[in-house]
Amino acid sequence: MRGIFSIVGLLVVLAIVGLLVKKQLGTQVVVPSAPGMPAVSANAPPQVQSQQAQQQVKQAVDSAMQARPMPDEK
């Protein structure tokens, strides 16, 4: 009897997780663009969106890698 409740409980949890995953995958995430960067267009084909997102990430990494002046130590 205890085993049946364990299996039923596991199935309920699995169903809830499945619904949450389905809901999460169904929503589109809009990545906010940094100032000076063009936003990824939502109406473009997936390949174009991917390329735009890759360019934005590359630009962000390049700007983060630039040397910044260090404050004077006292």
N, CA, C and O atoms as a DFTB+ gen file, in Angstrom:
296 C
 N C O
     1  1       0.827      -1.196       0.000
     2  2       0.000       0.000       0.000
     3  2       0.870       1.257       0.000
     4  3       0.590       2.233      -0.697
     5  1       1.923       1.201       0.797
     6  2       2.810       2.346       0.862
     7  2       3.526       2.556      -0.479
     8  3       3.776       3.694      -0.876
     9  1       3.848       1.481      -1.161
    10  2       4.504       1.559      -2.460
    11  2       3.612       2.204      -3.502
    12  3       4.089       2.956      -4.352
    13  1       2.314       1.915      -3.441
    14  2       1.367       2.507      -4.397
    15  2       1.301       4.016      -4.216
    16  3       1.285       4.762      -5.196
    17  1       1.262       4.475      -2.951
    18  2       1.234       5.913      -2.696
    19  2       2.532       6.582      -3.152
    20  3       2.519       7.715      -3.633
    21  1       3.634       5.881      -2.997
    22  2       4.912       6.432      -3.457
    23  2       4.907       6.598      -4.968
    24  3       5.342       7.631      -5.477
    25  1       4.428       5.609      -5.684
    26  2       4.386       5.686      -7.147
    27  2       3.412       6.765      -7.601
    28  3       3.713       7.522      -8.524
    29  1       2.253       6.842      -6.964
    30  2       1.271       7.880      -7.325
    31  2       1.847       9.264      -7.052
    32  3       1.694      10.172      -7.870
    33  1       2.502       9.431      -5.920
    34  2       3.123      10.712      -5.587
    35  2       4.201      11.090      -6.590
    36  3       4.308      12.247      -6.995
    37  1       5.000      10.106      -6.988
    38  2       6.047      10.346      -7.975
    39  2       5.442      10.752      -9.314
    40  3       5.966      11.646      -9.979
    41  1       4.360      10.115      -9.716
    42  2       3.700      10.468     -10.972
    43  2       3.108      11.873     -10.923
    44  3       3.147      12.598     -11.917
    45  1       2.562      12.261      -9.774
    46  2       2.002      13.613      -9.625
    47  2       3.118      14.650      -9.744
    48  3       2.966      15.658     -10.435
    49  1       4.234      14.399      -9.070
    50  2       5.357      15.332      -9.150
    51  2       5.893      15.401     -10.575
    52  3       6.219      16.483     -11.062
    53  1       5.986      14.273     -11.235
    54  2       6.457      14.244     -12.617
    55  2       5.514      15.021     -13.532
    56  3       5.977      15.721     -14.432
    57  1       4.216      14.915     -13.323
    58  2       3.252      15.664     -14.133
    59  2       3.390      17.169     -13.902
    60  3       3.311      17.951     -14.849
    61  1       3.594      17.573     -12.661
    62  2       3.753      18.998     -12.353
    63  2       5.018      19.545     -13.001
    64  3       5.001      20.626     -13.589
    65  1       6.108      18.802     -12.896
    66  2       7.359      19.244     -13.507
    67  2       7.209      19.310     -15.028
    68  3       7.722      20.234     -15.659
    69  1       6.516      18.348     -15.617
    70  2       6.290      18.352     -17.056
    71  2       5.499      19.569     -17.497
    72  3       5.813      20.178     -18.520
    73  1       4.478      19.927     -16.736
    74  2       3.684      21.120     -17.065
    75  2       4.519      22.394     -16.953
    76  3       4.400      23.294     -17.784
    77  1       5.359      22.466     -15.928
    78  2       6.205      23.648     -15.764
    79  2       7.218      23.766     -16.906
    80  3       7.475      24.865     -17.398
    81  1       7.789      22.643     -17.323
    82  2       8.740      22.656     -18.434
    83  2       8.034      23.074     -19.721
    84  3       8.567      23.870     -20.494
    85  1       6.850      22.543     -19.947
    86  2       6.097      22.898     -21.154
    87  2       5.768      24.391     -21.164
    88  3       5.863      25.046     -22.202
    89  1       5.386      24.918     -20.012
    90  2       5.054      26.335     -19.911
    91  2       6.304      27.184     -20.145
    92  3       6.242      28.206     -20.827
    93  1       7.434      26.762     -19.580
    94  2       8.672      27.516     -19.713
    95  2       9.169      27.518     -21.158
    96  3       9.643      28.544     -21.645
    97  1       9.066      26.388     -21.842
    98  2       9.523      26.311     -23.221
    99  2       8.588      27.027     -24.177
   100  3       8.997      27.413     -25.271
   101  1       7.343      27.209     -23.780
   102  2       6.373      27.866     -24.645
   103  2       6.497      29.369     -24.661
   104  3       6.011      30.011     -25.591
   105  1       7.134      29.953     -23.660
   106  2       7.263      31.403     -23.609
   107  2       8.519      31.830     -24.336
   108  3       9.528      31.124     -24.324
   109  1       8.452      32.998     -24.976
   110  2       9.616      33.541     -25.652
   111  2      10.297      34.517     -24.718
   112  3       9.650      35.362     -24.099
   113  1      11.588      34.394     -24.625
   114  2      12.360      35.275     -23.767
   115  2      12.951      36.380     -24.629
   116  3      13.609      36.109     -25.633
   117  1      12.715      37.623     -24.236
   118  2      13.283      38.758     -24.938
   119  2      14.516      39.186     -24.161
   120  3      14.430      39.577     -22.997
   121  1      15.651      39.107     -24.815
   122  2      16.908      39.485     -24.177
   123  2      17.060      40.989     -24.291
   124  3      17.106      41.527     -25.398
   125  1      17.140      41.684     -23.142
   126  2      17.317      43.129     -23.231
   127  2      18.700      43.447     -23.777
   128  3      19.696      42.829     -23.400
   129  1      18.736      44.409     -24.661
   130  2      20.021      44.752     -25.261
   131  2      20.691      45.846     -24.446
   132  3      20.036      46.670     -23.809
   133  1      21.994      45.826     -24.485
   134  2      22.765      46.855     -23.805
   135  2      22.665      48.148     -24.614
   136  3      22.364      48.105     -25.806
   137  1      22.911      49.283     -23.986
   138  2      22.858      50.542     -24.739
   139  2      23.842      50.522     -25.901
   140  3      24.998      50.128     -25.746
   141  1      23.376      50.943     -27.047
   142  2      24.231      50.984     -28.224
   143  2      24.210      49.701     -29.034
   144  3      24.811      49.643     -30.107
   145  1      23.533      48.675     -28.546
   146  2      23.448      47.415     -29.276
   147  2      22.041      47.259     -29.831
   148  3      21.072      47.543     -29.127
   149  1      21.909      46.820     -31.064
   150  2      20.572      46.611     -31.614
   151  2      19.909      45.409     -30.952
   152  3      20.573      44.428     -30.616
   153  1      18.611      45.493     -30.771
   154  2      17.871      44.393     -30.166
   155  2      17.670      43.276     -31.175
   156  3      17.651      43.510     -32.384
   157  1      17.519      42.059     -30.666
   158  2      17.252      40.918     -31.532
   159  2      15.800      41.026     -31.981
   160  3      14.896      41.112     -31.150
   161  1      15.575      41.023     -33.287
   162  2      14.219      41.165     -33.795
   163  2      13.443      39.865     -33.614
   164  3      13.949      38.784     -33.916
   165  1      12.227      39.974     -33.125
   166  2      11.408      38.798     -32.833
   167  2      10.798      38.198     -34.095
   168  3      10.432      37.022     -34.092
   169  1      10.679      38.965     -35.164
   170  2      10.039      38.469     -36.382
   171  2      11.023      37.827     -37.353
   172  3      10.615      37.293     -38.385
   173  1      12.302      37.874     -37.036
   174  2      13.323      37.314     -37.925
   175  2      13.334      35.789     -37.794
   176  3      12.897      35.247     -36.779
   177  1      13.835      35.103     -38.822
   178  2      13.960      33.641     -38.741
   179  2      14.923      33.251     -37.614
   180  3      15.766      34.055     -37.217
   181  1      14.802      32.028     -37.100
   182  2      15.650      31.609     -35.976
   183  2      17.146      31.723     -36.263
   184  3      17.922      32.040     -35.361
   185  1      17.562      31.470     -37.504
   186  2      18.981      31.561     -37.826
   187  2      19.482      32.997     -37.678
   188  3      20.579      33.225     -37.170
   189  1      18.680      33.958     -38.119
   190  2      19.063      35.363     -38.016
   191  2      19.070      35.792     -36.549
   192  3      19.966      36.520     -36.122
   193  1      18.079      35.346     -35.776
   194  2      18.040      35.667     -34.349
   195  2      19.274      35.120     -33.645
   196  3      19.862      35.792     -32.798
   197  1      19.665      33.895     -34.000
   198  2      20.843      33.281     -33.397
   199  2      22.102      34.069     -33.724
   200  3      22.941      34.301     -32.853
   201  1      22.231      34.477     -34.975
   202  2      23.408      35.245     -35.370
   203  2      23.451      36.590     -34.655
   204  3      24.517      37.033     -34.226
   205  1      22.295      37.240     -34.525
   206  2      22.248      38.526     -33.830
   207  2      22.625      38.359     -32.357
   208  3      23.371      39.166     -31.804
   209  1      22.105      37.312     -31.733
   210  2      22.417      37.067     -30.331
   211  2      23.903      36.764     -30.156
   212  3      24.516      37.219     -29.190
   213  1      24.489      35.999     -31.081
   214  2      25.920      35.695     -31.004
   215  2      26.757      36.962     -31.151
   216  3      27.762      37.130     -30.460
   217  1      26.347      37.845     -32.042
   218  2      27.078      39.097     -32.216
   219  2      27.004      39.956     -30.958
   220  3      27.994      40.570     -30.560
   221  1      25.821      39.997     -30.332
   222  2      25.675      40.775     -29.112
   223  2      26.554      40.227     -28.001
   224  3      27.183      40.992     -27.270
   225  1      26.601      38.904     -27.869
   226  2      27.424      38.296     -26.830
   227  2      28.898      38.581     -27.106
   228  3      29.657      38.899     -26.190
   229  1      29.299      38.466     -28.372
   230  2      30.694      38.733     -28.726
   231  2      31.061      40.178     -28.409
   232  3      32.142      40.441     -27.882
   233  1      30.181      41.106     -28.723
   234  2      30.456      42.505     -28.432
   235  2      30.539      42.747     -26.922
   236  3      31.384      43.513     -26.460
   237  1      29.669      42.101     -26.164
   238  2      29.689      42.269     -24.717
   239  2      30.973      41.702     -24.115
   240  3      31.560      42.299     -23.212
   241  1      31.405      40.542     -24.624
   242  2      32.647      39.943     -24.123
   243  2      33.838      40.811     -24.501
   244  3      34.737      41.020     -23.686
   245  1      33.854      41.318     -25.729
   246  2      34.955      42.180     -26.162
   247  2      35.031      43.442     -25.300
   248  3      36.120      43.859     -24.904
   249  1      33.892      44.042     -25.013
   250  2      33.909      45.255     -24.190
   251  2      34.312      44.943     -22.753
   252  3      34.932      45.779     -22.096
   253  1      33.971      43.758     -22.252
   254  2      34.363      43.387     -20.897
   255  2      35.855      43.080     -20.812
   256  3      36.463      43.238     -19.753
   257  1      36.442      42.643     -21.918
   258  2      37.859      42.279     -21.923
   259  2      38.782      43.491     -22.075
   260  3      39.989      43.372     -21.862
   261  1      38.241      44.641     -22.437
   262  2      39.072      45.832     -22.610
   263  2      39.620      46.266     -21.259
   264  3      38.939      46.173     -20.237
   265  1      40.856      46.741     -21.270
   266  2      41.505      47.178     -20.030
   267  2      40.812      48.433     -19.506
   268  3      40.473      49.345     -20.260
   269  1      40.620      48.446     -18.226
   270  2      40.019      49.614     -17.565
   271  2      41.065      50.249     -16.668
   272  3      41.891      49.543     -16.089
   273  1      41.047      51.552     -16.543
   274  2      42.043      52.199     -15.672
   275  2      41.808      51.812     -14.214
   276  3      40.677      51.789     -13.728
   277  1      42.900      51.512     -13.541
   278  2      42.817      51.126     -12.131
   279  2      42.848      52.384     -11.264
   280  3      43.575      53.325     -11.581
   281  1      42.081      52.417     -10.186
   282  2      42.134      53.584      -9.310
   283  2      43.480      53.642      -8.583
   284  3      44.100      52.613      -8.315
   285  1      43.910      54.840      -8.277
   286  2      45.191      55.020      -7.571
   287  2      45.075      54.485      -6.157
   288  3      44.114      54.773      -5.444
   289  1      46.064      53.707      -5.764
   290  2      46.083      53.166      -4.403
   291  2      46.800      54.160      -3.492
   292  3      47.808      54.751      -3.881
   293  1      46.289      54.337      -2.309
   294  2      46.892      55.284      -1.361
   295  2      47.393      54.568      -0.147
   296  3      47.933      55.198       0.762
